Amino acid sequence: MNLETERSMHRSELSTTSKRSAELEELLIDAEADDEQVQQAHPVLRRPWLLLLGLILVALNLRPALSSMAPMLSEVSKSLGLSASAAGLLTTLPVLCLGLFAPLAPVLARRFGAERVVLGILLTLACGIILRSSFGEIGLFAGSVLAGASIGVIGVLLPGIVKRDFPKQAGTMTGVYTMALCLGAAMAAGATVPLSEHFDKSWAQGLGFWVIPALAAALFWLPQVGQKHGAHNVAYRVRGLLRDPLAWQVTLYMGLQSSLAYIVFGWLPSILIGRGLTPTQAGLVLSGSVIVQLVSSLAAPWLATRGKDQRLAIVIVMVLTLGGLFGCLYAPIDGLWGWAIVLGLGQGATFSLALTLIVLRSRDSHVAANLSSMAQGFGYTLASMGPFAVGIVHDWTGGWTAVGWIFGVIGLGAIIAGLGAGRALYVQVVSEKI
């Protein structure tokens, strides 16, 4: 291949990428995207407002089981006599399950239908919340596993339902979905400690409270189970993804930025309590930082697709994230809220860019669905190591200062992976009907 041919192909790639960037708001990753009839279906909804309400309520429940534990972690550890390593395992297990159980979602959706699976998994999520708050140490760990697995399955299915049932409002619905995720996380982070204090300082009742919105979501989702969307028996197989370096760079970026995010969910309140804040104050700081994520999570993908690639955007948002983390860890406590805002702006953008890269690095939605499964499956499994490492280091050192090294190593790795993933290229795979 001569130089002129390479330049011509590169210009063609950039042109196609630019067009896909302009259409980004119209494309969501579908857990059933391998089904040709799903791609072509445009169902008529009898009560779209009921589906919208159900989607919002379900999305609201995808973070409270994770973020509610963080401000209570010190009290739970003290009550049950957990070491820092055991507490680190407690923050690691739900994230690990996000990765391990995400590939199960398309299998269940094909067998039972996405709506039925969402309803059933909402009930298992409720069971996980009850289990971890009612049966001591064993229930705490078992319930965390069940809750994490439930969130991993639902998190893969919801975007596909949005894409199928709201094809002309995909961009708007993506924003609503993201907002509900952030709102659910922020509510649980800020309200769990006050709730436990209201219930006679019972951490079990504070954590168990979040079974109520899970059951409410299941109740409002129930009407969707009867909806018919036809049989989906035409599928595509995507080959070569695991051998493609670009796919692994996208996966590593997804996993490493997620690792920092779940370190924040799992450990930031404990770090701030160690610096002198009360559990209530620490929970509010985490809640405020998560709310700020809404702004950058909506803005970052749009801004990142205005340039020729996403490398500069990735570096900027990772620098913001690391700056916020180091500020919360080392800077004077008087400026804590400022650093929490910086952290929120950075982390909201890193997550939304990770999802954006999956779309931009794929030639079509079939490839994007498989790349999404790879990035979430391997990525979240990798991400789970971050919270566990923080617990180990804190156990070894008896303090939080050394944790900054973990932030730095993970952040640098995310930047390196992001510089590869942010290039205007496509993953090289073969997509064929089966």
Buried (B, 14 or more C-beta within 10 A) or exposed (E): EEEEEEEEEEEEBBEEBBEBBEEBBBBBBBBBBBBBBBBEBEEEEEEEEBBBBBBBBBBBBBBBBBBBBBBBBBBBBEBBEBEBBBBBBBBBBBBBBBBBBBBBBBEBBBEEBBBBBBBBBBEBBBBBBBBBBBBEBEBBBBBBBBBBBBBBBBBBBBBBBBBBBBBEBBBEBBBBBBBBBBBBBBBBBBBBBBBBBEBEEBBBBBBBBBBEBBBBBBEBBEBBBEBEBEEBEBBBEBEEBEEBEBBBBBBBBBBBBBBBBBBBBBBBBBBBBBBEBEBBBBBBBBBBBBBBBBBBBBBBBBBBBEBEBBBEBBBBBBBBBBBBBBBBBEBEEEEBBEBBBBBBBBBBBBBBBBBBBBBBBBBBBBBBBBBBBBBBBBBBBBBBBBBBBBBBBBBEEEEBEEBBEBBEEBBEBBBBBBBBBBBBBBBBBEBEEE
